[in-house]
Amino acid sequence: MSVLIAGCGDVGTETGLRLARDGHHVIGWRRSPGKLPDRIEGVAADLAGALPAIPRDVHTVIIAVAADAHNPSAYRSAYVDGLANVLNALERDAVSPRRVLFVSSTAVYGDAGGRTVDESTPEIPGYFTGEILLEAEALLFRRLAGTATSVTSLRLGGIYGPGRTRLIDQVKSGRAVIPDQPRHTNRIHRDDAAAAIVHLTTMAPEPDAVYLGVDKEPAELGEVLRFLANELSLGEPATGHIPLARGGDKRCSSAALQATGFRFTYPSYREGYQAVLAGIGTRHP
């Protein structure tokens, strides 16, 4: 039995390695399959074009695409058109997977004024990224409604980890600015994001339709920047006015994910960033 990862980039590769270690045969679709580790069967595929044949023994499909650019056209091509192409390929090859998991984003919720957001919160995206991801989710659930396939959307927060050091780089360069008004952020370490995908695609009973993939501690941005400056033995970043981020101000809850039995390796930004700063792990061992 095989697992297909459509869009096998950073998170997809870490997910595939974990599934391979658990004994699964993992197929990774990406434009440059030669970059994938040997434990993943790399197959050249552009999700915007004609897709390869899907083996009949594929029982799980993980869709973890990423846009080439930060604009509506690129997002629609990757998340809506790419997803539709994958679903069309499944129909073309008469493959009915047991589970399909789509990697989405907490951007579908928009701004919540600092309030707590969970799976029951109405989705009111405030930017094109959330709007297009919500459209992709609707397409996925509509196309697979009434089938035997279990469908889950995992809405990830901001991913950090090996090779994803934006905040660290800002603090090191002196470009970091602590907002003059509280600004809550939500994040998840790359390894925990991959672990959550593995957990939801292999757990019994079947997972619910939607989960938020964020760590256990929504954190105020200034608090995170001060922590990083201290860990780097640097002075506290300056305070100033910065526009509200496109994702807005919200506290995302991962209580539902934790209720399934999932446990975080990095339950907060503190453990996660300490591991990154210590150089624990590589991009993909």
C-alpha positions as CSV (number, residue, x, y, z in Angstrom):
1,M,0.0,0.0,0.0
2,S,1.3,3.4,-1.0
3,V,1.0,7.0,0.1
4,L,1.0,9.8,-2.5
5,I,2.3,13.2,-1.5
6,A,1.3,15.7,-4.2
7,G,3.5,18.8,-3.7
8,C,6.4,17.1,-1.9
9,G,8.3,20.2,-0.8
10,D,9.7,20.9,2.7
11,V,6.8,19.8,4.8
12,G,5.8,17.1,2.4
13,T,9.3,15.7,2.4
14,E,9.5,15.6,6.2
15,T,6.1,13.9,6.2
16,G,7.2,11.4,3.6
17,L,10.4,10.5,5.6
18,R,8.3,9.8,8.7
19,L,5.8,7.7,6.8
20,A,8.7,5.7,5.2
21,R,10.3,5.1,8.6
22,D,6.9,3.6,9.7
23,G,7.0,1.2,6.8
24,H,4.9,2.9,4.1
25,H,5.8,3.2,0.5
26,V,5.8,6.9,-0.2
27,I,5.5,8.5,-3.6
28,G,6.5,12.2,-3.9
29,W,5.3,14.3,-6.8
30,R,7.3,17.4,-7.4
31,R,8.9,19.3,-10.3
32,S,12.4,18.3,-9.3
33,P,12.1,14.8,-7.9
34,G,15.9,14.3,-7.8
35,K,15.9,16.6,-4.7
36,L,14.0,14.0,-2.7
37,P,15.7,11.6,-0.4
38,D,16.0,8.0,-1.5
39,R,13.4,6.8,1.0
40,I,10.8,8.6,-1.1
41,E,10.0,7.5,-4.6
42,G,10.3,10.8,-6.5
43,V,8.1,11.3,-9.6
44,A,8.3,14.4,-11.8
45,A,5.0,16.2,-11.7
46,D,3.8,19.7,-12.3
47,L,0.4,19.9,-10.6
48,A,-0.7,22.6,-13.1
49,G,-0.1,20.2,-16.0
50,A,-0.7,16.6,-17.0
51,L,-0.1,14.3,-14.1
52,P,1.5,10.9,-13.9
53,A,-0.5,7.7,-13.5
54,I,-1.5,7.0,-9.9
55,P,-0.7,3.5,-8.7
56,R,-3.9,1.5,-7.8
57,D,-2.5,0.7,-4.3
58,V,-2.4,4.3,-3.2
59,H,-4.6,4.4,0.0
60,T,-3.7,7.9,1.2
61,V,-3.2,11.2,-0.6
62,I,-1.6,14.2,1.0
63,I,-1.9,17.4,-0.9
64,A,0.7,19.9,0.3
65,V,1.1,22.4,-2.5
66,A,2.8,25.8,-2.4
67,A,2.4,28.8,-4.6
68,D,5.2,30.0,-6.8
69,A,4.5,33.7,-6.0
70,H,2.5,35.7,-3.5
71,N,-0.3,36.9,-5.8
72,P,-3.9,35.7,-6.5
73,S,-3.0,34.1,-9.8
74,A,-0.2,32.0,-8.4
75,Y,-2.3,30.9,-5.4
76,R,-5.3,30.0,-7.5
77,S,-3.1,28.0,-9.9
78,A,-1.5,26.1,-7.0
79,Y,-4.3,25.5,-4.6
80,V,-7.4,25.4,-6.7
81,D,-6.3,24.3,-10.1
82,G,-3.6,22.0,-8.7
83,L,-6.0,20.4,-6.3
84,A,-8.6,19.9,-9.1
85,N,-5.9,18.3,-11.3
86,V,-5.1,15.8,-8.5
87,L,-8.7,15.0,-8.0
88,N,-9.2,14.5,-11.8
89,A,-6.2,12.2,-11.9
90,L,-7.7,10.1,-9.1
91,E,-10.9,9.8,-11.2
92,R,-9.0,9.1,-14.4
93,D,-7.1,6.2,-12.8
94,A,-10.0,4.9,-10.8
95,V,-8.2,5.3,-7.5
96,S,-10.3,5.7,-4.4
97,P,-8.0,6.5,-1.5
98,R,-9.0,5.7,2.0
99,R,-8.0,9.2,3.2
100,V,-7.2,12.5,1.6
101,L,-5.5,15.3,3.6
102,F,-5.2,18.9,2.3
103,V,-2.7,21.2,3.9
104,S,-4.5,24.5,4.3
105,S,-3.8,27.6,6.5
106,T,-5.3,29.5,9.5
107,A,-5.5,32.4,7.0
108,V,-9.0,31.3,6.3
109,Y,-10.1,32.9,9.5
110,G,-8.8,36.5,9.0
111,D,-8.7,38.9,11.9
112,A,-10.4,38.0,15.2
113,G,-9.3,41.0,17.2
114,G,-7.2,38.9,19.5
115,R,-9.9,36.4,20.3
116,T,-9.6,32.6,20.3
117,V,-10.3,30.8,17.1
118,D,-11.0,27.1,16.7
119,E,-12.7,24.7,14.3
120,S,-16.2,26.1,15.1
121,T,-15.2,29.7,14.3
122,P,-16.8,31.1,11.1
123,E,-14.3,31.5,8.3
124,I,-14.1,35.2,7.2
125,P,-10.8,35.6,5.4
126,G,-9.5,39.1,5.1
127,Y,-7.0,38.6,2.3
128,F,-6.8,36.7,-1.0
129,T,-4.7,33.9,0.5
130,G,-7.4,32.8,2.9
131,E,-10.1,33.3,0.3
132,I,-8.4,31.0,-2.2
133,L,-7.5,28.4,0.4
134,L,-11.2,28.4,1.5
135,E,-12.3,28.0,-2.1
136,A,-9.9,25.0,-2.5
137,E,-11.2,23.4,0.7
138,A,-14.8,23.7,-0.6
139,L,-13.8,22.2,-3.9
140,L,-12.2,19.2,-2.1
141,F,-15.1,18.5,0.1
142,R,-17.6,18.9,-2.7
143,R,-15.8,16.6,-5.1
144,L,-15.4,13.8,-2.5
145,A,-18.8,14.1,-0.9
146,G,-20.7,10.9,-0.8
147,T,-17.6,8.7,-1.4
148,A,-15.9,6.3,0.9
149,T,-12.8,8.6,1.2
150,S,-12.2,10.4,4.5
151,V,-11.3,14.0,3.9
152,T,-9.5,16.3,6.3
153,S,-8.2,19.9,6.0
154,L,-5.3,20.7,8.3
155,R,-5.1,24.5,8.7
156,L,-1.5,25.2,9.6
157,G,-0.2,28.3,11.3
158,G,3.1,30.0,10.5
159,I,5.7,27.3,9.9
160,Y,9.2,27.7,11.2
161,G,12.1,25.3,11.6
162,P,15.2,24.3,9.7
163,G,15.6,26.7,6.8
164,R,12.6,28.7,8.0
165,T,14.3,31.4,10.1
166,R,12.6,34.7,9.1
167,L,12.1,36.0,12.6
168,I,15.6,34.9,13.7
169,D,17.1,36.7,10.6
170,Q,15.1,39.8,11.4
171,V,16.4,39.9,15.0
172,K,20.0,39.2,13.9
173,S,19.9,42.0,11.3
174,G,18.3,44.6,13.5
175,R,15.2,44.8,11.3
176,A,12.9,43.3,13.8
177,V,10.3,45.7,15.3
178,I,8.1,45.0,18.3
179,P,4.6,46.2,17.6
180,D,3.4,49.1,19.7
181,Q,0.1,47.3,20.0
182,P,-0.3,43.6,21.1
183,R,-0.2,41.3,18.1
184,H,-0.9,37.6,18.6
185,T,0.7,35.1,16.3
186,N,0.3,31.4,15.8
187,R,3.0,29.0,14.6
188,I,4.1,25.4,14.4
189,H,7.5,23.8,14.0
190,R,8.0,22.1,10.6
191,D,8.6,18.8,12.3
192,D,5.4,19.0,14.3
193,A,3.5,20.0,11.2
194,A,4.7,16.9,9.5
195,A,4.0,14.8,12.6
196,A,0.4,16.1,12.6
197,I,-0.1,15.1,9.0
198,V,1.2,11.6,9.7
199,H,-1.0,11.3,12.8
200,L,-4.2,12.4,11.1
201,T,-3.6,10.1,8.0
202,T,-2.9,7.0,10.1
203,M,-5.0,7.4,13.2
204,A,-8.1,5.4,14.0
205,P,-10.9,6.2,14.1
206,E,-11.2,8.5,11.1
207,P,-10.2,12.1,11.8
208,D,-12.7,15.0,11.6
209,A,-13.0,17.2,8.6
210,V,-11.0,20.2,9.9
211,Y,-8.2,20.7,12.4
212,L,-6.1,23.7,13.3
213,G,-2.4,22.9,13.2
214,V,-0.7,25.3,15.6
215,D,1.3,24.7,18.7
216,K,-0.1,24.9,22.3
217,E,0.7,28.6,22.9
218,P,-0.5,31.5,20.8
219,A,2.1,34.1,21.4
220,E,2.3,37.9,21.3
221,L,4.8,38.9,18.6
222,G,6.8,41.2,20.8
223,E,7.2,38.4,23.4
224,V,8.7,36.1,20.7
225,L,11.1,38.8,19.4
226,R,12.3,39.6,22.9
227,F,12.9,35.8,23.5
228,L,14.9,35.5,20.3
229,A,17.0,38.6,21.1
230,N,17.8,37.2,24.5
231,E,18.7,33.8,23.1
232,L,21.0,35.5,20.6
233,S,22.5,37.7,23.3
234,L,21.3,40.8,21.4
235,G,19.6,43.9,22.6
236,E,15.8,44.2,22.6
237,P,14.4,45.2,19.2
238,A,13.0,48.6,18.9
239,T,9.3,49.2,19.4
240,G,7.3,50.9,16.6
241,H,4.1,50.9,14.7
242,I,3.7,48.2,12.1
243,P,0.5,47.5,10.1
244,L,-1.7,44.6,11.1
245,A,-0.4,41.4,9.4
246,R,-2.6,40.0,6.7
247,G,-3.6,37.1,8.9
248,G,-4.9,39.5,11.5
249,D,-4.7,39.3,15.3
250,K,-6.1,36.0,16.6
251,R,-5.3,33.1,19.1
252,C,-5.6,29.8,17.3
253,S,-6.4,26.7,19.4
254,S,-5.1,23.3,18.7
255,A,-7.3,21.7,21.4
256,A,-9.1,19.5,18.8
257,L,-5.9,18.2,17.4
258,Q,-4.5,17.4,20.9
259,A,-7.8,15.6,21.7
260,T,-7.0,13.0,19.0
261,G,-3.9,12.0,21.0
262,F,-1.4,14.1,19.1
263,R,1.6,15.4,21.2
264,F,3.9,18.2,20.2
265,T,7.6,17.8,20.2
266,Y,7.8,21.6,20.4
267,P,4.7,22.7,22.3
268,S,5.6,26.4,22.2
269,Y,7.9,28.8,20.3
270,R,10.5,28.6,23.1
271,E,11.3,24.9,22.7
272,G,11.0,25.2,18.9
273,Y,13.3,28.2,18.4
274,Q,15.8,26.9,20.9
275,A,16.1,23.7,18.8
276,V,16.5,25.8,15.6
277,L,19.2,28.0,17.2
278,A,21.0,24.9,18.5
279,G,21.0,23.5,15.0
280,I,19.1,20.4,16.0
281,G,18.2,18.4,12.9
282,T,18.9,19.2,9.3
283,R,16.6,20.1,6.5
284,H,15.9,16.4,5.7
285,P,18.2,13.8,7.2
